[in-house]
Structures are given as C-alpha cells and as structure tokens.
C-alpha cells in the first residue's frame, strides 16, 4: 500500500463534500508530475486530504477506490483520474505551518514542491501526519 497527498481548495471541493458524496472522481489535474503520481496509484492506497487556500491544513483521510483511468474532463487528452472515497476526518486539522515545523516532515514532497496538487507520502511521513492529526487509519 502506498500513501498520497491530495490538495483541494475547500470552496471548490472540500473533505466534507467528499464525505457527503461518499465518492468522487479526482479529475482536472493538469500537471505532468501530478498526473504521473495519479498513474502510480492503486486501489486501496491511502490518500491524505489537504485544504489549500485560506485554510492550508491537512483535514482528512481517504482511500483510492479505483485504478487510474482517463480523465473524463479531458476527452482526447492524455490526463488521468482516480476515484476517491472518504475514510475519516482528522481528529485535529494539521496546519501547514505545523507540518513545515516538524523535522520528520522536512522532506515531504508537498513541502518541497508546494504547488503540486498530488504527491507521494512515505510510510514514516504518513505515521507522523496521522499522529499530528491525532488519528489512526
């Protein structure tokens, strides 16, 4: 099992909306590196949900619910999407400032490449982020 971090502006699509919907297609990714991360995902992988914009905090845990496939919002183009389902909201949101100030997360891809909307998370980073959010898988 691998772990990933997905970023979304809560005014566009929030974790609460994912919970209400029960499942969503993660579409609209138009960055080649992020697309390649989507293509590396497998059904059952963990996905951490990060709110961008004013909130800037890790807020939830989700699962990748499908194998990667074509992005239906980009017909004829070479983009990828996956389905995502909610697991649980974090007991405590983890602000970006807290993530950046945690030494074990210094190499987190999201910290090093802040504009990337889909990025990998190592097992050690996953454990640290869940501990900061006072949440278990």
Backbone as JSON, one array per atom type, in Angstrom:
{
  "sequence": "XXXXXXXXXXXXXXXXXXXXXXXXXXXXXXXXXXXXXXXXXXXXXXXXXXXXXXXXXXXXXXXXXXXXXXXXXXXXXXXXXXXXXXXXXXXXXXXXXXXXXXXXXXXXXXXXXXXXXXXXXXXXXXXXXXXXXXXXX",
  "N": [[0.84, -1.18, 0.0], [0.52, 2.19, -0.84], [0.9, 5.69, -0.04], [-0.6, 8.9, -0.43], [-0.87, 12.45, -1.03], [-3.49, 14.61, -1.49], [-4.5, 17.69, -2.77], [-6.88, 20.28, -2.37], [-8.84, 23.14, -3.01], [-11.02, 24.2, -0.56], [-13.37, 25.6, -1.19], [-13.88, 24.79, -3.72], [-13.85, 21.93, -3.75], [-14.4, 20.23, -0.94], [-13.27, 18.29, 1.95], [-15.45, 17.66, 3.55], [-17.44, 17.69, 1.62], [-16.69, 15.47, 0.11], [-17.19, 13.48, 2.01], [-19.98, 13.77, 2.21], [-20.71, 13.12, -0.43], [-19.7, 10.56, -0.66], [-18.1, 9.36, -2.56], [-15.82, 10.35, -5.13], [-14.67, 11.36, -8.37], [-11.35, 12.04, -8.95], [-10.48, 14.54, -10.69], [-9.28, 16.78, -13.31], [-6.6, 17.37, -12.95], [-3.8, 18.92, -14.14], [-1.02, 18.83, -14.42], [2.03, 17.46, -15.28], [3.74, 15.96, -13.58], [2.1, 15.54, -11.31], [0.06, 14.13, -12.6], [1.47, 11.81, -13.27], [1.86, 10.79, -10.71], [-0.8, 10.18, -10.06], [-1.16, 8.12, -11.89], [0.42, 6.19, -10.75], [-0.98, 5.3, -8.59], [-2.83, 2.86, -6.69], [-5.75, 0.87, -6.28], [-7.08, 1.03, -3.05], [-4.95, 2.33, -1.87], [-3.82, 4.8, 0.52], [-5.02, 8.12, 0.93], [-4.25, 11.32, 1.84], [-6.05, 14.2, 2.67], [-5.8, 17.5, 1.84], [-6.57, 20.82, 2.56], [-6.32, 23.69, 0.62], [-5.72, 27.19, -0.04], [-7.19, 29.65, 2.08], [-7.35, 28.09, 4.37], [-5.28, 26.04, 4.5], [-4.5, 23.32, 5.57], [-4.11, 19.95, 6.64], [-6.78, 17.76, 6.54], [-8.24, 15.37, 6.37], [-8.65, 11.76, 5.84], [-8.57, 9.56, 3.14], [-9.38, 6.99, 0.7], [-8.0, 5.48, -2.2], [-10.13, 4.5, -4.65], [-10.3, 3.27, -7.09], [-8.63, 1.93, -9.97], [-6.21, 3.86, -11.84], [-7.46, 5.85, -14.53], [-8.6, 7.23, -17.71], [-9.07, 10.78, -17.64], [-12.22, 12.04, -17.49], [-12.85, 14.69, -17.85], [-11.17, 15.66, -19.7], [-11.43, 14.87, -22.53], [-9.93, 12.96, -25.07], [-7.42, 13.92, -24.5], [-4.28, 13.3, -22.8], [-4.7, 12.74, -19.87], [-5.2, 11.83, -16.42], [-7.36, 10.2, -14.03], [-8.62, 9.2, -10.79], [-10.84, 7.35, -8.64], [-12.0, 8.43, -5.46], [-12.63, 7.75, -2.04], [-14.04, 8.68, 1.14], [-12.45, 8.19, 4.35], [-12.05, 9.04, 7.09], [-12.45, 12.07, 8.95], [-9.77, 14.06, 10.19], [-8.98, 14.02, 13.66], [-7.91, 16.32, 14.65], [-7.26, 19.11, 12.66], [-4.28, 19.58, 10.72], [-2.28, 22.18, 10.5], [-0.5, 23.82, 7.81], [1.76, 25.26, 8.67], [2.48, 23.86, 10.98], [3.14, 21.39, 9.89], [5.38, 22.14, 8.35], [7.1, 22.84, 10.4], [7.78, 20.51, 11.62], [10.33, 18.32, 12.13], [10.56, 15.63, 11.1], [9.07, 15.79, 8.83], [10.34, 17.31, 6.98], [11.22, 16.55, 4.45], [8.92, 16.05, 3.06], [7.08, 15.78, 0.12], [5.1, 17.68, -0.51], [5.92, 19.88, 0.94], [8.36, 20.5, -0.23], [7.65, 20.89, -2.9], [5.46, 22.92, -3.27], [3.37, 23.67, -4.98], [2.4, 21.45, -6.2], [-0.33, 19.35, -6.76], [-0.9, 16.69, -6.29], [0.83, 14.31, -4.54], [3.42, 12.0, -3.43], [3.57, 10.22, -0.27], [5.66, 9.12, 2.24], [5.9, 6.1, 4.27], [6.8, 6.71, 6.87], [6.3, 9.47, 6.93], [3.52, 9.44, 6.66], [2.74, 8.2, 9.08], [3.67, 10.16, 10.89], [2.13, 12.41, 10.12], [-0.49, 11.49, 10.61], [-0.29, 11.11, 13.36], [0.08, 13.78, 14.21], [-2.41, 14.7, 13.54], [-3.89, 13.37, 15.34], [-5.08, 10.89, 14.73], [-5.93, 7.6, 13.62], [-5.43, 5.06, 11.12]],
  "CA": [[0.0, 0.0, 0.0], [1.21, 3.47, -0.89], [0.14, 6.82, 0.51], [-0.56, 10.08, -1.29], [-1.48, 13.65, -0.52], [-4.31, 15.29, -2.48], [-4.81, 19.05, -2.34], [-8.04, 20.88, -2.99], [-9.4, 24.36, -2.43], [-12.29, 23.76, 0.01], [-14.51, 26.24, -1.85], [-14.09, 24.04, -4.96], [-14.26, 20.59, -3.31], [-13.88, 20.05, 0.42], [-13.36, 16.94, 2.51], [-16.85, 17.48, 3.96], [-18.21, 17.35, 0.41], [-16.35, 14.08, -0.19], [-17.95, 12.66, 2.97], [-21.39, 13.83, 1.81], [-20.86, 12.42, -1.7], [-19.32, 9.15, -0.49], [-17.08, 9.0, -3.57], [-15.69, 11.33, -6.21], [-13.59, 11.18, -9.34], [-10.33, 13.09, -8.78], [-10.27, 14.97, -12.08], [-8.83, 18.16, -13.5], [-5.16, 17.53, -12.69], [-3.16, 19.29, -15.4], [0.42, 18.94, -14.2], [2.55, 16.15, -15.68], [4.25, 15.22, -12.43], [0.93, 15.11, -10.54], [-0.58, 13.08, -13.41], [2.25, 10.58, -13.12], [1.54, 10.26, -9.39], [-2.12, 9.55, -10.19], [-0.98, 6.86, -12.62], [1.1, 5.22, -9.87], [-1.89, 4.9, -7.51], [-3.51, 1.57, -6.77], [-6.97, 0.77, -5.47], [-6.77, 0.71, -1.65], [-3.93, 3.24, -1.33], [-4.28, 5.86, 1.41], [-4.88, 9.48, 0.41], [-4.47, 12.38, 2.82], [-6.78, 15.3, 2.02], [-5.27, 18.77, 2.31], [-7.28, 22.01, 2.08], [-5.45, 24.81, 0.26], [-6.38, 28.49, 0.13], [-7.07, 30.3, 3.39], [-7.26, 27.11, 5.46], [-3.94, 25.44, 4.48], [-4.39, 22.32, 6.63], [-4.47, 18.56, 6.38], [-8.07, 17.66, 7.23], [-8.92, 14.08, 6.31], [-8.05, 10.56, 5.26], [-9.41, 8.94, 2.12], [-8.81, 5.82, 0.02], [-8.11, 5.41, -3.65], [-11.18, 3.49, -4.83], [-10.27, 2.69, -8.43], [-7.37, 2.01, -10.71], [-6.18, 5.07, -12.65], [-8.07, 5.78, -15.86], [-8.64, 8.53, -18.39], [-9.83, 11.86, -17.01], [-13.36, 12.34, -18.36], [-12.95, 16.13, -18.1], [-10.19, 15.99, -20.73], [-11.57, 13.85, -23.57], [-8.95, 13.0, -26.16], [-6.12, 14.34, -24.0], [-3.6, 12.26, -22.02], [-4.75, 13.05, -18.46], [-5.6, 10.68, -15.62], [-8.15, 10.41, -12.82], [-8.92, 8.04, -9.95], [-11.95, 7.57, -7.72], [-11.57, 8.6, -4.07], [-13.69, 7.64, -1.04], [-13.6, 9.17, 2.45], [-12.26, 7.25, 5.45], [-12.45, 9.8, 8.28], [-11.89, 13.4, 9.19], [-8.77, 14.05, 11.24], [-9.47, 14.49, 14.95], [-7.44, 17.71, 14.68], [-6.59, 19.52, 11.43], [-2.85, 19.84, 10.87], [-1.94, 23.35, 9.68], [0.74, 23.77, 7.03], [2.87, 25.75, 9.49], [2.88, 22.76, 11.87], [3.81, 20.41, 9.03], [6.7, 22.68, 8.0], [7.96, 22.95, 11.59], [8.02, 19.16, 12.14], [11.56, 17.85, 11.47], [10.39, 14.38, 10.34], [8.33, 16.07, 7.6], [11.12, 18.26, 6.18], [11.36, 16.07, 3.07], [7.6, 15.81, 2.49], [7.02, 16.34, -1.23], [4.25, 18.87, -0.51], [6.71, 20.98, 1.49], [9.4, 20.84, -1.2], [7.01, 21.32, -4.15], [4.19, 23.37, -2.7], [2.32, 23.87, -5.99], [1.99, 20.14, -6.72], [-1.63, 19.01, -6.17], [-0.9, 15.26, -5.97], [2.22, 13.96, -4.25], [3.57, 10.8, -2.61], [3.85, 10.35, 1.16], [6.32, 7.9, 2.71], [5.26, 5.48, 5.44], [7.18, 7.49, 8.06], [5.56, 10.74, 6.86], [2.12, 9.12, 6.93], [2.61, 7.99, 10.53], [3.85, 11.46, 11.55], [0.96, 13.26, 9.83], [-1.64, 10.95, 11.35], [-0.06, 11.39, 14.8], [-0.2, 15.2, 14.4], [-3.85, 14.87, 13.43], [-4.5, 12.56, 16.4], [-5.97, 9.98, 14.01], [-5.38, 6.32, 13.16], [-6.07, 4.53, 9.92]],
  "C": [[0.88, 1.25, 0.0], [0.31, 4.55, -0.29], [0.41, 8.05, -0.35], [-1.17, 11.26, -0.56], [-2.21, 14.33, -1.68], [-4.68, 16.66, -1.95], [-6.01, 19.58, -3.11], [-8.42, 22.16, -2.26], [-10.77, 23.99, -1.87], [-13.52, 24.42, -0.62], [-14.83, 25.55, -3.18], [-14.56, 22.63, -4.63], [-13.59, 20.32, -1.97], [-13.96, 18.59, 0.86], [-14.79, 16.67, 2.98], [-17.73, 17.11, 2.77], [-17.94, 15.91, 0.0], [-17.13, 13.14, 0.73], [-19.42, 12.62, 2.55], [-21.64, 13.03, 0.53], [-20.59, 10.92, -1.58], [-18.24, 8.68, -1.45], [-17.02, 10.12, -4.59], [-14.59, 10.89, -7.16], [-12.63, 12.35, -9.15], [-9.88, 13.48, -10.18], [-9.64, 16.36, -12.11], [-7.36, 18.4, -13.23], [-4.48, 17.78, -14.03], [-1.68, 19.62, -15.21], [0.99, 17.55, -14.48], [3.06, 15.32, -14.51], [3.09, 14.7, -11.56], [0.18, 14.01, -11.28], [0.16, 11.76, -13.26], [2.04, 9.96, -11.74], [0.17, 9.59, -9.4], [-1.99, 8.19, -10.87], [-0.3, 5.78, -11.78], [0.19, 4.7, -8.76], [-2.52, 3.54, -7.79], [-4.75, 1.62, -5.88], [-6.58, 0.32, -4.06], [-5.69, 1.59, -1.05], [-4.59, 4.29, -0.43], [-4.07, 7.21, 0.73], [-5.19, 10.46, 1.54], [-5.05, 13.57, 2.08], [-6.36, 16.61, 2.66], [-6.08, 19.91, 1.7], [-6.27, 23.12, 1.82], [-6.19, 26.12, 0.55], [-6.16, 29.06, 1.51], [-6.82, 29.3, 4.51], [-5.86, 26.5, 5.59], [-3.73, 24.45, 5.63], [-4.76, 20.94, 6.09], [-5.73, 18.29, 7.19], [-8.69, 16.27, 7.24], [-8.1, 12.98, 5.7], [-9.05, 9.96, 4.3], [-8.71, 7.69, 1.59], [-8.96, 6.0, -1.48], [-9.04, 4.23, -3.94], [-11.21, 2.86, -6.22], [-8.85, 2.73, -8.97], [-7.39, 3.32, -11.51], [-6.8, 4.83, -14.03], [-8.06, 7.14, -16.5], [-9.49, 9.54, -17.62], [-10.98, 12.25, -17.93], [-13.54, 13.84, -18.63], [-11.96, 16.6, -19.16], [-10.28, 14.98, -21.87], [-10.56, 14.06, -24.69], [-7.56, 13.44, -25.72], [-5.57, 13.25, -23.06], [-3.53, 12.64, -20.54], [-5.42, 11.89, -17.72], [-6.47, 11.1, -14.44], [-8.26, 9.1, -12.06], [-10.18, 8.37, -9.14], [-11.4, 7.58, -6.3], [-12.79, 8.47, -3.16], [-13.17, 8.13, 0.31], [-13.4, 8.02, 3.43], [-12.71, 7.93, 6.74], [-11.78, 11.17, 8.28], [-10.82, 13.27, 10.27], [-9.39, 14.58, 12.53], [-9.08, 15.96, 15.15], [-6.82, 18.05, 13.33], [-5.11, 19.82, 11.7], [-2.48, 20.99, 9.93], [-0.6, 23.19, 8.96], [1.93, 24.22, 7.86], [3.37, 24.65, 10.43], [3.61, 21.67, 11.08], [5.23, 20.87, 8.74], [7.64, 22.74, 9.2], [8.27, 21.59, 12.22], [9.21, 18.55, 11.41], [11.38, 16.58, 10.64], [9.64, 14.6, 9.03], [9.07, 17.04, 6.67], [11.24, 17.85, 4.72], [10.03, 15.76, 2.4], [7.5, 16.51, 1.14], [6.2, 17.62, -1.27], [5.01, 20.09, 0.02], [7.74, 21.45, 0.46], [8.84, 21.37, -2.52], [5.59, 21.75, -3.82], [3.07, 23.52, -3.73], [1.79, 22.56, -6.56], [0.71, 19.67, -6.01], [-1.77, 17.54, -5.79], [0.54, 14.86, -5.73], [2.29, 12.72, -3.37], [3.89, 11.16, -1.16], [4.51, 9.04, 1.59], [5.58, 7.33, 3.92], [5.56, 6.26, 6.72], [6.43, 8.83, 8.09], [4.08, 10.53, 7.17], [1.89, 8.96, 8.43], [2.72, 9.33, 11.28], [2.65, 12.36, 11.33], [-0.28, 12.79, 10.57], [-1.51, 11.22, 12.85], [-0.36, 12.87, 15.09], [-1.72, 15.47, 14.36], [-4.63, 14.05, 14.44], [-5.51, 11.56, 15.83], [-5.21, 8.71, 13.61], [-6.09, 5.92, 11.88], [-7.17, 3.57, 10.27]]
}
